[in-house]
Amino acid sequence: MEEKEVCPYCGAEKKEVATHSLTTGLVRDLIIFAKRAKEKGENKVHITKELDFSINQWCNFQKLRYFGLVAKWEAEDGNKKTGFWVLTRNGLDFLQGKLSVHKKVSATKKGITERSEEMVCIDDFPQSDENYWQKDFNIEINNGKITPMEEEKKAETPPEKQPNVMIRCPKCGGGMFKQRVADQISGKSHDEIRCLRCGKIL
């Protein structure tokens, strides 16, 4: 009898392992989903009843959870088979240009088995919806609610702590952000501008 080839990480048969890529189509669907949550003011959207998705979009939407961008909504009794999904904080950070994720993941029914070294950020998907992350997602997630970021909070925030403005990396063209980092030796903090795509530091 021929011995089955299995994944060294989880023991699943190799044919059961599927590799998923974060594509422009998936990012576009994430934007549609997040916009609907923003319209409702609630981080809970039924993807078949509230979104005008095709069968293909509906089937592929769940792949976004492999990248940590969405999650199934869980009822009080623990039931996750409700058809409702939520935008994760990582999902919002990704849409706002604050987070990069692995471009590819391999997974089985048991979970993630492998992640690619290559990372991508929202700036890598310019055809999804022009300037969406700048104009549409100045929002927060609080206790299951989607709320606009308070103007008072933004006004009172010192300039050095206000939301970063994306600039282009001179090396790869990806998005760059200023962040406050602490020196591991001295413990002192300083500003650092890093590319989310290639890691270049200015």
N, C-alpha and C positions, 0 to 999 in steps of 0.2 A: 504493500500500500504506500502510495506516495505521501511523503511527509509534508504537512502544510507549512507554508512560510508565514510566520507571525511577526507582529510588531514587537520590537524589543522593549518598548515602553509600557504597553498595556496588555500584551498577549493576544490582541485581536488579530484575526486573519488579515493578511496584507490587502486582500481584495476589499476588505471592509473599511480600509483607511482611505479617506477622501481628502484632497487638498483644495482649499478654497482661497481665492484671491479677493482682496478688496478692490472692487471695480467702480468705474464711474456710475454705472447703473445702480449699484448698491448704495453708493453715497447719495445719489439723487433720491432714492427711496427713503433713505434716512432723513433727508431734508424735508421731504413731503410729510413724513411721520412726525418730525419735530415741530413743523409748522402747525399741524393739526393739534398737537398737544398745547402749543402756545395759544391757539385760538380758543380752545376749551378752558384754558387756565388750569388744566388737570393733567398730571403725568400718568395717563392711562388711556390708551387708544386701542380700539378693536380694529384690527387691520382688514377684516373682511366686511364689516358693517359700516365703518366710518371712512374708509379710504377707497378711492376708485382705482384699485389695483387690478391688473390683469392676473390671470392664473399664474403666469410665469413670475410676476413680481411677488405675488403672495407666497409662492413656493420658495423663492430665493430670499425673501426678507429675513427668515430665521437665521440665515448665515451671518447676519450682522452680530449675533450674540457670540460667535466665535472670536470676534475682535473686541468684545467687551463693550459694545456701543449701545446695545439694547438688552432687555431681559424680559422674561415672561412675568406678567403680573400675577401675584399669588394672593388668593382669597384668604379670609380669616381662618377657614377650615383647612388651609394648606393646599387647596386645589389650584393647580397651575394651568389646567386645561380649560381656560375660560375664553381664549381668543384675544385677551387683552395683553398688550405689551407696554413696557415703560422705557423711557430714555434714561440711560444710566448717567451718572456724573461724568464718567469718562466720555460718554457719547456727546454730552454738552460741551465738554472741554475740547473735544475733537472738532466740533462744528465751529467753536469760537477760535480755532487756530492755536490752542494752547497745548495740544497733546498730539503726539505721533504714535502710530500703532504699527504692529508687524504687517507687512504687505501680504504675506501668505501664512496660512495655518493648516496643519493636517489634523484631522479629527476622526474619531469613531463615535459610536453611540455612547461610549463610556467617557468621552471628553477629548480635550486637546492632547495630541501626542507630540507635536513638533511645531515650532514657530520659526519663520525665516529671520535671518539677521537684518535684512533690508527693512527699513521703516518708512512709512509714508505719513504725510500730514494733509490737512484739508487743502492746502495750496497745490497739492499734486493732482487735484481733480477740478481744474478750472472750468470744464465744460458742464459740471453738475448744475450750477446755478450761479450766475455771475454775482460776486460780492455778497452772497447769502450770509456768510458768517459775520460780515461787518454790520449789515443793516437789519437782520432779522433775529439774531440770537443774543441780544443784549438782555438776557434773562437769567433767572436763578431757579433752582429746584429746591423747594422747602416743604418738607412733610407731604410729599406727593402732589404739591401744587406747583404750577408754573407761573412765576410772577416776574414782572419787569424789574430790572435792576433799579434800585431806588436812586432817583436823581440827587437826593440829598446826600446819600452815601458817596456817590461819585464826586459831588462837589466838595465834600469835606475830606476826601482822600488826598493826602499829600502827593504832589506830582511824581515823586520817585516810587510811589506805591500804586499809582493808577494803572489800569489795564495796559498791557504792552501794545505797541503799534507794529504791525508786521512790516519788515523791510526785506528786500531780496538779497539772497546770498550771492556774492560775487563769483563763487566757485561753481555752484550747481543751479542757482536760480530759485532755490527753495525759500520757504519763509523763515525769517530770523526773528528772535525775540530777546529782549533784554530781561534778565532775571537776576535776582539777588542770591548770591552763593556765599558760603562760608569757607574760609581757608581751613583745611584740616589740621594744619600745624599751628598757626597763630590764633585761629578761632575768629579772626576778623572777617567781616562781610564786605563784599565788593560787587559791583555790577559786572555782568558778563553777557555778551550778545552771542547767542549760539544758534546755528542752523538746525532746524528740526529734521531735515532730510539727511544731510551728510555729516553733521556734527561740527562743522567748522566754527571756530571761535574768533571773533574780531577783537 
